[in-house]
Amino acid sequence: MTNRLENIGLNIKKYRKQMKLSQVDLAIEIGIDRSYLSEIENGRVNPTINVLYAIADSLKISIVKLFE
């Protein structure tokens, strides 16, 4: 499972950087702590589906893109 979480985190980071958003900016926009977003991006935590939807919505991508 860790590999899957790492892939999701890498995808979040990739799309976040494409939108030129900092971790702080994205975290504030979706209402989570920046350190929690960092843990997600580094594959250390298993985020809820609601958090993943919020991230995808904020990044203006389909949630499916996070799992590719």
All heavy atoms as TSV, in Angstrom:
chain	resi	resn	atom	element	x	y	z
A	1	MET	N	N	0.818	-1.193	0.000
A	1	MET	CA	C	0.000	0.000	0.000
A	1	MET	C	C	0.865	1.260	0.000
A	1	MET	O	O	0.469	2.260	-0.583
A	1	MET	CB	C	-0.945	0.006	1.193
A	1	MET	CG	C	-1.607	1.328	1.335
A	1	MET	SD	S	-3.280	1.616	1.798
A	1	MET	CE	C	-3.935	0.304	2.648
A	2	THR	N	N	2.011	1.224	0.624
A	2	THR	CA	C	2.855	2.405	0.700
A	2	THR	C	C	3.196	2.938	-0.683
A	2	THR	O	O	3.149	4.133	-0.921
A	2	THR	CB	C	4.155	2.095	1.479
A	2	THR	OG1	O	3.802	1.612	2.767
A	2	THR	CG2	C	5.012	3.324	1.617
A	3	ASN	N	N	3.508	2.053	-1.616
A	3	ASN	CA	C	3.844	2.482	-2.960
A	3	ASN	C	C	2.691	3.269	-3.583
A	3	ASN	O	O	2.908	4.273	-4.248
A	3	ASN	CB	C	4.219	1.275	-3.814
A	3	ASN	CG	C	4.885	1.685	-5.107
A	3	ASN	OD1	O	5.521	2.726	-5.195
A	3	ASN	ND2	N	4.722	0.873	-6.117
A	4	ARG	N	N	1.471	2.826	-3.374
A	4	ARG	CA	C	0.298	3.532	-3.889
A	4	ARG	C	C	0.192	4.918	-3.272
A	4	ARG	O	O	-0.098	5.897	-3.959
A	4	ARG	CB	C	-0.979	2.742	-3.597
A	4	ARG	CG	C	-1.074	1.465	-4.388
A	4	ARG	CD	C	-2.330	0.734	-4.030
A	4	ARG	NE	N	-2.306	-0.593	-4.636
A	4	ARG	CZ	C	-2.966	-1.626	-4.180
A	4	ARG	NH1	N	-3.721	-1.496	-3.110
A	4	ARG	NH2	N	-2.896	-2.783	-4.781
A	5	LEU	N	N	0.402	5.001	-1.977
A	5	LEU	CA	C	0.329	6.291	-1.293
A	5	LEU	C	C	1.422	7.234	-1.786
A	5	LEU	O	O	1.188	8.435	-1.946
A	5	LEU	CB	C	0.426	6.117	0.219
A	5	LEU	CG	C	-0.730	5.369	0.888
A	5	LEU	CD1	C	-0.456	5.206	2.373
A	5	LEU	CD2	C	-2.045	6.071	0.648
A	6	GLU	N	N	2.603	6.686	-2.041
A	6	GLU	CA	C	3.693	7.505	-2.567
A	6	GLU	C	C	3.346	8.038	-3.953
A	6	GLU	O	O	3.612	9.207	-4.254
A	6	GLU	CB	C	4.989	6.702	-2.617
A	6	GLU	CG	C	5.583	6.443	-1.250
A	6	GLU	CD	C	6.746	5.463	-1.277
A	6	GLU	OE1	O	7.080	4.937	-2.365
A	6	GLU	OE2	O	7.317	5.232	-0.206
A	7	ASN	N	N	2.731	7.193	-4.800
A	7	ASN	CA	C	2.346	7.628	-6.143
A	7	ASN	C	C	1.303	8.737	-6.085
A	7	ASN	O	O	1.382	9.711	-6.838
A	7	ASN	CB	C	1.827	6.451	-6.975
A	7	ASN	CG	C	2.925	5.504	-7.384
A	7	ASN	OD1	O	4.086	5.878	-7.461
A	7	ASN	ND2	N	2.562	4.268	-7.650
A	8	ILE	N	N	0.323	8.586	-5.213
A	8	ILE	CA	C	-0.696	9.628	-5.051
A	8	ILE	C	C	-0.030	10.928	-4.610
A	8	ILE	O	O	-0.310	12.002	-5.149
A	8	ILE	CB	C	-1.784	9.188	-4.047
A	8	ILE	CG1	C	-2.628	8.060	-4.644
A	8	ILE	CG2	C	-2.670	10.369	-3.644
A	8	ILE	CD1	C	-3.534	7.361	-3.655
A	9	GLY	N	N	0.855	10.833	-3.640
A	9	GLY	CA	C	1.560	12.020	-3.146
A	9	GLY	C	C	2.383	12.707	-4.217
A	9	GLY	O	O	2.380	13.936	-4.331
A	10	LEU	N	N	3.085	11.913	-5.012
A	10	LEU	CA	C	3.881	12.485	-6.097
A	10	LEU	C	C	2.997	13.182	-7.123
A	10	LEU	O	O	3.357	14.242	-7.643
A	10	LEU	CB	C	4.717	11.394	-6.776
A	10	LEU	CG	C	5.882	10.853	-5.955
A	10	LEU	CD1	C	6.527	9.655	-6.666
A	10	LEU	CD2	C	6.922	11.943	-5.701
A	11	ASN	N	N	1.841	12.598	-7.409
A	11	ASN	CA	C	0.916	13.227	-8.356
A	11	ASN	C	C	0.375	14.543	-7.797
A	11	ASN	O	O	0.278	15.536	-8.524
A	11	ASN	CB	C	-0.227	12.280	-8.718
A	11	ASN	CG	C	0.210	11.201	-9.669
A	11	ASN	OD1	O	1.132	11.386	-10.453
A	11	ASN	ND2	N	-0.447	10.058	-9.609
A	12	ILE	N	N	0.029	14.557	-6.528
A	12	ILE	CA	C	-0.445	15.795	-5.911
A	12	ILE	C	C	0.626	16.867	-6.026
A	12	ILE	O	O	0.349	18.007	-6.432
A	12	ILE	CB	C	-0.844	15.572	-4.440
A	12	ILE	CG1	C	-2.099	14.689	-4.368
A	12	ILE	CG2	C	-1.064	16.904	-3.718
A	12	ILE	CD1	C	-2.420	14.180	-2.979
A	13	LYS	N	N	1.846	16.514	-5.669
A	13	LYS	CA	C	2.951	17.474	-5.728
A	13	LYS	C	C	3.152	17.988	-7.156
A	13	LYS	O	O	3.333	19.188	-7.378
A	13	LYS	CB	C	4.233	16.818	-5.222
A	13	LYS	CG	C	5.421	17.757	-5.169
A	13	LYS	CD	C	6.663	17.019	-4.744
A	13	LYS	CE	C	6.922	17.256	-3.296
A	13	LYS	NZ	N	8.197	16.649	-2.844
A	14	LYS	N	N	3.105	17.082	-8.132
A	14	LYS	CA	C	3.295	17.463	-9.529
A	14	LYS	C	C	2.245	18.483	-9.975
A	14	LYS	O	O	2.588	19.536	-10.514
A	14	LYS	CB	C	3.232	16.217	-10.425
A	14	LYS	CG	C	3.307	16.527	-11.912
A	14	LYS	CD	C	3.253	15.264	-12.746
A	14	LYS	CE	C	1.826	14.777	-12.853
A	14	LYS	NZ	N	1.669	13.665	-13.801
A	15	TYR	N	N	0.978	18.189	-9.728
A	15	TYR	CA	C	-0.090	19.087	-10.155
A	15	TYR	C	C	-0.091	20.388	-9.353
A	15	TYR	O	O	-0.392	21.455	-9.892
A	15	TYR	CB	C	-1.453	18.388	-10.082
A	15	TYR	CG	C	-1.609	17.331	-11.143
A	15	TYR	CD1	C	-1.666	15.983	-10.805
A	15	TYR	CD2	C	-1.685	17.663	-12.482
A	15	TYR	CE1	C	-1.806	15.005	-11.768
A	15	TYR	CE2	C	-1.822	16.696	-13.462
A	15	TYR	CZ	C	-1.877	15.363	-13.108
A	15	TYR	OH	O	-1.999	14.396	-14.070
A	16	ARG	N	N	0.276	20.307	-8.087
A	16	ARG	CA	C	0.359	21.518	-7.261
A	16	ARG	C	C	1.428	22.456	-7.811
A	16	ARG	O	O	1.196	23.663	-7.951
A	16	ARG	CB	C	0.674	21.145	-5.805
A	16	ARG	CG	C	0.861	22.357	-4.897
A	16	ARG	CD	C	1.143	21.970	-3.464
A	16	ARG	NE	N	2.331	21.158	-3.263
A	16	ARG	CZ	C	3.582	21.624	-3.288
A	16	ARG	NH1	N	3.823	22.907	-3.523
A	16	ARG	NH2	N	4.601	20.815	-3.089
A	17	LYS	N	N	2.572	21.898	-8.157
A	17	LYS	CA	C	3.658	22.722	-8.690
A	17	LYS	C	C	3.307	23.270	-10.070
A	17	LYS	O	O	3.685	24.404	-10.393
A	17	LYS	CB	C	4.958	21.929	-8.724
A	17	LYS	CG	C	5.524	21.715	-7.337
A	17	LYS	CD	C	6.886	21.097	-7.364
A	17	LYS	CE	C	7.421	21.064	-5.941
A	17	LYS	NZ	N	8.859	20.860	-5.921
A	18	GLN	N	N	2.588	22.490	-10.872
A	18	GLN	CA	C	2.158	22.991	-12.177
A	18	GLN	C	C	1.269	24.219	-12.033
A	18	GLN	O	O	1.286	25.113	-12.870
A	18	GLN	CB	C	1.408	21.904	-12.960
A	18	GLN	CG	C	2.304	20.863	-13.570
A	18	GLN	CD	C	1.532	19.786	-14.308
A	18	GLN	OE1	O	0.309	19.797	-14.401
A	18	GLN	NE2	N	2.258	18.822	-14.845
A	19	MET	N	N	0.478	24.243	-10.969
A	19	MET	CA	C	-0.398	25.390	-10.714
A	19	MET	C	C	0.321	26.497	-9.944
A	19	MET	O	O	-0.284	27.511	-9.600
A	19	MET	CB	C	-1.651	24.942	-9.948
A	19	MET	CG	C	-2.490	24.007	-10.758
A	19	MET	SD	S	-4.261	24.099	-10.545
A	19	MET	CE	C	-4.639	25.796	-10.308
A	20	LYS	N	N	1.615	26.271	-9.660
A	20	LYS	CA	C	2.440	27.241	-8.936
A	20	LYS	C	C	1.859	27.590	-7.562
A	20	LYS	O	O	1.850	28.747	-7.140
A	20	LYS	CB	C	2.652	28.490	-9.781
A	20	LYS	CG	C	3.413	28.207	-11.059
A	20	LYS	CD	C	3.661	29.462	-11.844
A	20	LYS	CE	C	4.535	29.306	-12.989
A	20	LYS	NZ	N	4.631	28.632	-14.011
A	21	LEU	N	N	1.383	26.555	-6.887
A	21	LEU	CA	C	0.858	26.703	-5.535
A	21	LEU	C	C	1.874	26.166	-4.535
A	21	LEU	O	O	2.477	25.122	-4.767
A	21	LEU	CB	C	-0.443	25.926	-5.356
A	21	LEU	CG	C	-1.691	26.426	-6.044
A	21	LEU	CD1	C	-2.816	25.408	-5.893
A	21	LEU	CD2	C	-2.118	27.762	-5.471
A	22	SER	N	N	2.033	26.851	-3.436
A	22	SER	CA	C	2.848	26.314	-2.349
A	22	SER	C	C	1.999	25.336	-1.545
A	22	SER	O	O	0.772	25.315	-1.672
A	22	SER	CB	C	3.333	27.447	-1.435
A	22	SER	OG	O	2.248	27.987	-0.711
A	23	GLN	N	N	2.665	24.563	-0.711
A	23	GLN	CA	C	1.916	23.672	0.184
A	23	GLN	C	C	1.004	24.487	1.085
A	23	GLN	O	O	-0.125	24.088	1.347
A	23	GLN	CB	C	2.872	22.826	1.030
A	23	GLN	CG	C	3.496	21.679	0.302
A	23	GLN	CD	C	4.333	20.816	1.221
A	23	GLN	OE1	O	4.764	21.236	2.291
A	23	GLN	NE2	N	4.573	19.588	0.799
A	24	VAL	N	N	1.484	25.612	1.549
A	24	VAL	CA	C	0.682	26.471	2.431
A	24	VAL	C	C	-0.578	26.930	1.716
A	24	VAL	O	O	-1.679	26.857	2.261
A	24	VAL	CB	C	1.508	27.681	2.935
A	24	VAL	CG1	C	0.631	28.672	3.678
A	24	VAL	CG2	C	2.658	27.220	3.809
A	25	ASP	N	N	-0.423	27.408	0.474
A	25	ASP	CA	C	-1.570	27.898	-0.295
A	25	ASP	C	C	-2.619	26.812	-0.493
A	25	ASP	O	O	-3.812	27.043	-0.272
A	25	ASP	CB	C	-1.137	28.423	-1.663
A	25	ASP	CG	C	-0.278	29.673	-1.576
A	25	ASP	OD1	O	-0.413	30.414	-0.589
A	25	ASP	OD2	O	0.519	29.897	-2.507
A	26	LEU	N	N	-2.172	25.631	-0.897
A	26	LEU	CA	C	-3.114	24.533	-1.133
A	26	LEU	C	C	-3.766	24.089	0.171
A	26	LEU	O	O	-4.984	23.884	0.219
A	26	LEU	CB	C	-2.416	23.354	-1.813
A	26	LEU	CG	C	-3.291	22.148	-2.137
A	26	LEU	CD1	C	-4.485	22.521	-3.018
A	26	LEU	CD2	C	-2.458	21.040	-2.791
A	27	ALA	N	N	-2.984	23.960	1.205
A	27	ALA	CA	C	-3.525	23.521	2.499
A	27	ALA	C	C	-4.591	24.490	3.008
A	27	ALA	O	O	-5.660	24.055	3.460
A	27	ALA	CB	C	-2.392	23.380	3.517
A	28	ILE	N	N	-4.323	25.777	2.914
A	28	ILE	CA	C	-5.300	26.776	3.355
A	28	ILE	C	C	-6.564	26.676	2.516
A	28	ILE	O	O	-7.679	26.710	3.046
A	28	ILE	CB	C	-4.700	28.196	3.297
A	28	ILE	CG1	C	-3.660	28.366	4.396
A	28	ILE	CG2	C	-5.792	29.257	3.399
A	28	ILE	CD1	C	-2.837	29.632	4.295
A	29	GLU	N	N	-6.396	26.530	1.204
A	29	GLU	CA	C	-7.549	26.480	0.311
A	29	GLU	C	C	-8.480	25.315	0.624
A	29	GLU	O	O	-9.693	25.435	0.517
A	29	GLU	CB	C	-7.074	26.399	-1.145
A	29	GLU	CG	C	-8.181	26.562	-2.140
A	29	GLU	CD	C	-7.686	26.759	-3.549
A	29	GLU	OE1	O	-6.654	27.417	-3.742
A	29	GLU	OE2	O	-8.342	26.237	-4.460
A	30	ILE	N	N	-7.902	24.171	1.022
A	30	ILE	CA	C	-8.758	23.005	1.282
A	30	ILE	C	C	-9.029	22.775	2.768
A	30	ILE	O	O	-9.752	21.852	3.121
A	30	ILE	CB	C	-8.195	21.730	0.625
A	30	ILE	CG1	C	-6.827	21.351	1.199
A	30	ILE	CG2	C	-8.126	21.885	-0.875
A	30	ILE	CD1	C	-6.321	20.021	0.714
A	31	GLY	N	N	-8.446	23.611	3.617
A	31	GLY	CA	C	-8.760	23.540	5.038
A	31	GLY	C	C	-8.059	22.454	5.824
A	31	GLY	O	O	-8.631	21.894	6.760
A	32	ILE	N	N	-6.810	22.158	5.434
A	32	ILE	CA	C	-6.016	21.203	6.211
A	32	ILE	C	C	-4.715	21.877	6.610
A	32	ILE	O	O	-4.345	22.924	6.087
A	32	ILE	CB	C	-5.725	19.889	5.445
A	32	ILE	CG1	C	-4.881	20.139	4.191
A	32	ILE	CG2	C	-7.017	19.161	5.107
A	32	ILE	CD1	C	-4.405	18.873	3.496
A	33	ASP	N	N	-3.994	21.274	7.543
A	33	ASP	CA	C	-2.713	21.801	7.981
A	33	ASP	C	C	-1.646	21.520	6.924
A	33	ASP	O	O	-1.655	20.478	6.279
A	33	ASP	CB	C	-2.334	21.135	9.312
A	33	ASP	CG	C	-1.189	21.828	9.979
A	33	ASP	OD1	O	-1.416	22.863	10.628
A	33	ASP	OD2	O	-0.049	21.346	9.830
A	34	ARG	N	N	-0.697	22.448	6.767
A	34	ARG	CA	C	0.370	22.267	5.787
A	34	ARG	C	C	1.189	21.018	6.072
A	34	ARG	O	O	1.590	20.297	5.165
A	34	ARG	CB	C	1.286	23.504	5.748
A	34	ARG	CG	C	2.263	23.413	4.566
A	34	ARG	CD	C	3.702	23.795	4.869
A	34	ARG	NE	N	4.276	23.336	6.082
A	34	ARG	CZ	C	5.020	22.217	6.202
A	34	ARG	NH1	N	5.200	21.409	5.183
A	34	ARG	NH2	N	5.541	21.885	7.361
A	35	SER	N	N	1.419	20.727	7.332
A	35	SER	CA	C	2.213	19.540	7.669
A	35	SER	C	C	1.481	18.260	7.260
A	35	SER	O	O	2.119	17.287	6.856
A	35	SER	CB	C	2.569	19.523	9.148
A	35	SER	OG	O	1.413	19.461	9.945
A	36	TYR	N	N	0.155	18.274	7.353
A	36	TYR	CA	C	-0.623	17.108	6.906
A	36	TYR	C	C	-0.508	16.950	5.399
A	36	TYR	O	O	-0.326	15.841	4.891
A	36	TYR	CB	C	-2.082	17.255	7.340
A	36	TYR	CG	C	-2.964	16.074	6.977
A	36	TYR	CD1	C	-2.622	14.779	7.342
A	36	TYR	CD2	C	-4.144	16.261	6.269
A	36	TYR	CE1	C	-3.428	13.700	7.009
A	36	TYR	CE2	C	-4.956	15.191	5.930
A	36	TYR	CZ	C	-4.594	13.912	6.302
A	36	TYR	OH	O	-5.391	12.852	5.964
A	37	LEU	N	N	-0.569	18.059	4.652
A	37	LEU	CA	C	-0.391	17.990	3.201
A	37	LEU	C	C	0.991	17.448	2.861
A	37	LEU	O	O	1.137	16.628	1.961
A	37	LEU	CB	C	-0.605	19.367	2.564
A	37	LEU	CG	C	-0.421	19.429	1.048
A	37	LEU	CD1	C	-1.352	18.465	0.321
A	37	LEU	CD2	C	-0.610	20.853	0.554
A	38	SER	N	N	1.992	17.877	3.597
A	38	SER	CA	C	3.348	17.367	3.388
A	38	SER	C	C	3.408	15.857	3.602
A	38	SER	O	O	4.038	15.129	2.820
A	38	SER	CB	C	4.323	18.065	4.330
A	38	SER	OG	O	5.619	17.536	4.196
A	39	GLU	N	N	2.756	15.389	4.652
A	39	GLU	CA	C	2.719	13.948	4.928
A	39	GLU	C	C	2.020	13.191	3.786
A	39	GLU	O	O	2.449	12.102	3.406
A	39	GLU	CB	C	1.996	13.680	6.256
A	39	GLU	CG	C	2.699	14.223	7.471
A	39	GLU	CD	C	3.937	13.433	7.833
A	39	GLU	OE1	O	3.851	12.202	7.951
A	39	GLU	OE2	O	4.997	14.060	7.985
A	40	ILE	N	N	0.963	13.781	3.236
A	40	ILE	CA	C	0.264	13.159	2.103
A	40	ILE	C	C	1.197	13.092	0.900
A	40	ILE	O	O	1.334	12.043	0.254
A	40	ILE	CB	C	-1.024	13.939	1.751
A	40	ILE	CG1	C	-2.041	13.842	2.872
A	40	ILE	CG2	C	-1.624	13.414	0.436
A	40	ILE	CD1	C	-3.240	14.790	2.712
A	41	GLU	N	N	1.833	14.216	0.579
A	41	GLU	CA	C	2.713	14.266	-0.586
A	41	GLU	C	C	3.898	13.308	-0.455
A	41	GLU	O	O	4.426	12.842	-1.458
A	41	GLU	CB	C	3.214	15.695	-0.820
A	41	GLU	CG	C	2.160	16.609	-1.391
A	41	GLU	CD	C	2.705	17.969	-1.805
A	41	GLU	OE1	O	3.898	18.267	-1.554
A	41	GLU	OE2	O	1.914	18.742	-2.385
A	42	ASN	N	N	4.304	13.029	0.757
A	42	ASN	CA	C	5.431	12.118	0.971
A	42	ASN	C	C	4.997	10.667	1.183
A	42	ASN	O	O	5.823	9.804	1.464
A	42	ASN	CB	C	6.284	12.604	2.141
A	42	ASN	CG	C	7.052	13.852	1.770
A	42	ASN	OD1	O	7.807	13.856	0.809
A	42	ASN	ND2	N	6.840	14.920	2.507
A	43	GLY	N	N	3.709	10.403	1.028
A	43	GLY	CA	C	3.210	9.034	1.118
A	43	GLY	C	C	3.237	8.446	2.506
A	43	GLY	O	O	3.246	7.230	2.669
A	44	ARG	N	N	3.215	9.283	3.524
A	44	ARG	CA	C	3.313	8.797	4.901
A	44	ARG	C	C	1.966	8.584	5.582
A	44	ARG	O	O	1.907	7.951	6.634
A	44	ARG	CB	C	4.153	9.758	5.734
A	44	ARG	CG	C	5.593	9.797	5.303
A	44	ARG	CD	C	6.432	10.594	6.291
A	44	ARG	NE	N	7.694	10.938	5.670
A	44	ARG	CZ	C	8.119	12.158	5.438
A	44	ARG	NH1	N	7.385	13.189	5.796
A	44	ARG	NH2	N	9.274	12.367	4.872
A	45	VAL	N	N	0.915	9.173	5.014
A	45	VAL	CA	C	-0.422	9.019	5.597
A	45	VAL	C	C	-1.403	8.603	4.514
A	45	VAL	O	O	-1.163	8.798	3.330
A	45	VAL	CB	C	-0.922	10.319	6.285
A	45	VAL	CG1	C	-0.046	10.675	7.459
A	45	VAL	CG2	C	-1.020	11.453	5.306
A	46	ASN	N	N	-2.505	8.043	4.951
A	46	ASN	CA	C	-3.558	7.599	4.041
A	46	ASN	C	C	-4.715	8.594	4.148
A	46	ASN	O	O	-5.525	8.497	5.069
A	46	ASN	CB	C	-3.991	6.189	4.439
A	46	ASN	CG	C	-4.890	5.547	3.415
A	46	ASN	OD1	O	-5.224	6.130	2.395
A	46	ASN	ND2	N	-5.286	4.312	3.703
A	47	PRO	N	N	-4.781	9.562	3.211
A	47	PRO	CA	C	-5.822	10.588	3.323
A	47	PRO	C	C	-7.211	10.031	3.038
A	47	PRO	O	O	-7.356	9.035	2.334
A	47	PRO	CB	C	-5.426	11.612	2.256
A	47	PRO	CG	C	-4.658	10.828	1.259
A	47	PRO	CD	C	-3.952	9.754	2.044
A	48	THR	N	N	-8.212	10.701	3.575
A	48	THR	CA	C	-9.585	10.283	3.309
A	48	THR	C	C	-9.951	10.640	1.877
A	48	THR	O	O	-9.319	11.500	1.241
A	48	THR	CB	C	-10.582	10.991	4.256
A	48	THR	OG1	O	-10.582	12.388	3.960
A	48	THR	CG2	C	-10.237	10.737	5.713
A	49	ILE	N	N	-10.991	10.013	1.378
A	49	ILE	CA	C	-11.461	10.303	0.031
A	49	ILE	C	C	-11.941	11.749	-0.058
A	49	ILE	O	O	-11.764	12.405	-1.093
A	49	ILE	CB	C	-12.549	9.286	-0.401
A	49	ILE	CG1	C	-12.794	9.347	-1.910
A	49	ILE	CG2	C	-13.833	9.503	0.353
A	49	ILE	CD1	C	-11.684	8.800	-2.743
A	50	ASN	N	N	-12.503	12.272	1.021
A	50	ASN	CA	C	-12.942	13.677	1.027
A	50	ASN	C	C	-11.763	14.633	0.845
A	50	ASN	O	O	-11.877	15.630	0.137
A	50	ASN	CB	C	-13.696	14.017	2.307
A	50	ASN	CG	C	-15.078	13.414	2.343
A	50	ASN	OD1	O	-15.664	13.143	1.308
A	50	ASN	ND2	N	-15.597	13.208	3.539
A	51	VAL	N	N	-10.654	14.345	1.485
A	51	VAL	CA	C	-9.466	15.181	1.335
A	51	VAL	C	C	-8.943	15.083	-0.093
A	51	VAL	O	O	-8.576	16.087	-0.709
A	51	VAL	CB	C	-8.377	14.800	2.364
A	51	VAL	CG1	C	-7.045	15.470	2.035
A	51	VAL	CG2	C	-8.817	15.162	3.767
A	52	LEU	N	N	-8.925	13.871	-0.650
A	52	LEU	CA	C	-8.452	13.710	-2.024
A	52	LEU	C	C	-9.344	14.459	-3.011
A	52	LEU	O	O	-8.847	15.087	-3.950
A	52	LEU	CB	C	-8.360	12.228	-2.391
A	52	LEU	CG	C	-7.282	11.436	-1.655
A	52	LEU	CD1	C	-7.343	9.966	-2.050
A	52	LEU	CD2	C	-5.898	12.011	-1.941
A	53	TYR	N	N	-10.652	14.416	-2.801
A	53	TYR	CA	C	-11.562	15.180	-3.665
A	53	TYR	C	C	-11.307	16.677	-3.529
A	53	TYR	O	O	-11.306	17.407	-4.525
A	53	TYR	CB	C	-13.029	14.869	-3.347
A	53	TYR	CG	C	-13.596	13.745	-4.171
A	53	TYR	CD1	C	-13.926	12.528	-3.590
A	53	TYR	CD2	C	-13.818	13.896	-5.536
A	53	TYR	CE1	C	-14.453	11.489	-4.339
A	53	TYR	CE2	C	-14.342	12.862	-6.300
A	53	TYR	CZ	C	-14.659	11.660	-5.691
A	53	TYR	OH	O	-15.182	10.636	-6.448
A	54	ALA	N	N	-11.082	17.147	-2.310
A	54	ALA	CA	C	-10.820	18.571	-2.094
A	54	ALA	C	C	-9.536	18.995	-2.795
A	54	ALA	O	O	-9.475	20.063	-3.421
A	54	ALA	CB	C	-10.744	18.871	-0.597
A	55	ILE	N	N	-8.513	18.152	-2.709
A	55	ILE	CA	C	-7.248	18.442	-3.384
A	55	ILE	C	C	-7.463	18.490	-4.897
A	55	ILE	O	O	-7.033	19.435	-5.566
A	55	ILE	CB	C	-6.169	17.406	-3.001
A	55	ILE	CG1	C	-5.751	17.594	-1.540
A	55	ILE	CG2	C	-4.963	17.516	-3.927
A	55	ILE	CD1	C	-4.883	16.475	-0.986
A	56	ALA	N	N	-8.115	17.480	-5.441
A	56	ALA	CA	C	-8.356	17.423	-6.883
A	56	ALA	C	C	-9.170	18.624	-7.347
A	56	ALA	O	O	-8.839	19.246	-8.367
A	56	ALA	CB	C	-9.051	16.118	-7.251
A	57	ASP	N	N	-10.195	18.961	-6.609
A	57	ASP	CA	C	-11.024	20.120	-6.974
A	57	ASP	C	C	-10.191	21.401	-6.968
A	57	ASP	O	O	-10.294	22.216	-7.882
A	57	ASP	CB	C	-12.213	20.264	-6.023
A	57	ASP	CG	C	-13.270	19.189	-6.211
A	57	ASP	OD1	O	-13.235	18.477	-7.239
A	57	ASP	OD2	O	-14.135	19.064	-5.319
A	58	SER	N	N	-9.382	21.559	-5.957
A	58	SER	CA	C	-8.557	22.756	-5.845
A	58	SER	C	C	-7.533	22.839	-6.976
A	58	SER	O	O	-7.215	23.920	-7.460
A	58	SER	CB	C	-7.847	22.762	-4.498
A	58	SER	OG	O	-7.089	23.922	-4.346
A	59	LEU	N	N	-7.018	21.676	-7.386
A	59	LEU	CA	C	-6.034	21.628	-8.467
A	59	LEU	C	C	-6.692	21.611	-9.844
A	59	LEU	O	O	-6.000	21.572	-10.862
A	59	LEU	CB	C	-5.122	20.406	-8.297
A	59	LEU	CG	C	-4.260	20.402	-7.031
A	59	LEU	CD1	C	-3.503	19.081	-6.920
A	59	LEU	CD2	C	-3.296	21.577	-7.024
A	60	LYS	N	N	-8.025	21.606	-9.854
A	60	LYS	CA	C	-8.816	21.624	-11.088
A	60	LYS	C	C	-8.508	20.424	-11.988
A	60	LYS	O	O	-8.327	20.557	-13.194
A	60	LYS	CB	C	-8.605	22.941	-11.842
A	60	LYS	CG	C	-9.084	24.145	-11.050
A	60	LYS	CD	C	-8.735	25.434	-11.727
A	60	LYS	CE	C	-9.187	26.672	-11.002
A	60	LYS	NZ	N	-9.207	26.709	-9.588
A	61	ILE	N	N	-8.438	19.266	-11.333
A	61	ILE	CA	C	-8.219	18.013	-12.056
A	61	ILE	C	C	-9.234	16.986	-11.566
A	61	ILE	O	O	-9.830	17.145	-10.502
A	61	ILE	CB	C	-6.779	17.452	-11.834
A	61	ILE	CG1	C	-6.503	17.215	-10.346
A	61	ILE	CG2	C	-5.739	18.369	-12.454
A	61	ILE	CD1	C	-5.224	16.473	-10.058
A	62	SER	N	N	-9.393	15.945	-12.336
A	62	SER	CA	C	-10.218	14.826	-11.914
A	62	SER	C	C	-9.483	14.056	-10.823
A	62	SER	O	O	-8.247	13.909	-10.889
A	62	SER	CB	C	-10.489	13.902	-13.105
A	62	SER	OG	O	-11.025	12.673	-12.671
A	63	ILE	N	N	-10.211	13.543	-9.867
A	63	ILE	CA	C	-9.568	12.756	-8.808
A	63	ILE	C	C	-8.832	11.546	-9.388
A	63	ILE	O	O	-7.829	11.094	-8.843
A	63	ILE	CB	C	-10.599	12.324	-7.723
A	63	ILE	CG1	C	-9.860	11.800	-6.487
A	63	ILE	CG2	C	-11.587	11.350	-8.271
A	63	ILE	CD1	C	-10.729	11.597	-5.279
A	64	VAL	N	N	-9.269	11.071	-10.528
A	64	VAL	CA	C	-8.622	9.925	-11.187
A	64	VAL	C	C	-7.158	10.217	-11.470
A	64	VAL	O	O	-6.317	9.327	-11.386
A	64	VAL	CB	C	-9.379	9.566	-12.490
A	64	VAL	CG1	C	-8.675	8.492	-13.275
A	64	VAL	CG2	C	-10.809	9.156	-12.168
A	65	LYS	N	N	-6.841	11.465	-11.786
A	65	LYS	CA	C	-5.450	11.854	-12.087
A	65	LYS	C	C	-4.519	11.594	-10.898
A	65	LYS	O	O	-3.342	11.342	-11.099
A	65	LYS	CB	C	-5.384	13.331	-12.466
A	65	LYS	CG	C	-6.080	13.672	-13.739
A	65	LYS	CD	C	-5.160	13.540	-14.880
A	65	LYS	CE	C	-5.796	14.112	-16.134
A	65	LYS	NZ	N	-5.133	13.635	-17.303
A	66	LEU	N	N	-5.061	11.634	-9.702
A	66	LEU	CA	C	-4.223	11.394	-8.523
A	66	LEU	C	C	-3.800	9.935	-8.406
A	66	LEU	O	O	-2.817	9.628	-7.764
A	66	LEU	CB	C	-4.957	11.822	-7.249
A	66	LEU	CG	C	-5.363	13.293	-7.147
A	66	LEU	CD1	C	-6.064	13.541	-5.828
A	66	LEU	CD2	C	-4.157	14.205	-7.317
A	67	PHE	N	N	-4.534	9.046	-9.062
A	67	PHE	CA	C	-4.271	7.616	-8.944
A	67	PHE	C	C	-3.492	7.055	-10.127
A	67	PHE	O	O	-3.199	5.870	-10.173
A	67	PHE	CB	C	-5.584	6.846	-8.796
A	67	PHE	CG	C	-6.306	7.158	-7.506
A	67	PHE	CD1	C	-7.266	8.160	-7.457
A	67	PHE	CD2	C	-6.010	6.467	-6.342
A	67	PHE	CE1	C	-7.922	8.475	-6.287
A	67	PHE	CE2	C	-6.658	6.771	-5.167
A	67	PHE	CZ	C	-7.616	7.771	-5.135
A	68	GLU	N	N	-3.180	7.883	-11.103
A	68	GLU	CA	C	-2.477	7.393	-12.308
A	68	GLU	C	C	-1.026	7.080	-12.026
A	68	GLU	O	O	-0.420	7.636	-11.157
A	68	GLU	CB	C	-2.581	8.415	-13.443
A	68	GLU	CG	C	-3.989	8.546	-13.947
A	68	GLU	CD	C	-4.128	9.586	-15.057
A	68	GLU	OE1	O	-3.254	10.448	-15.194
A	68	GLU	OE2	O	-5.135	9.509	-15.762
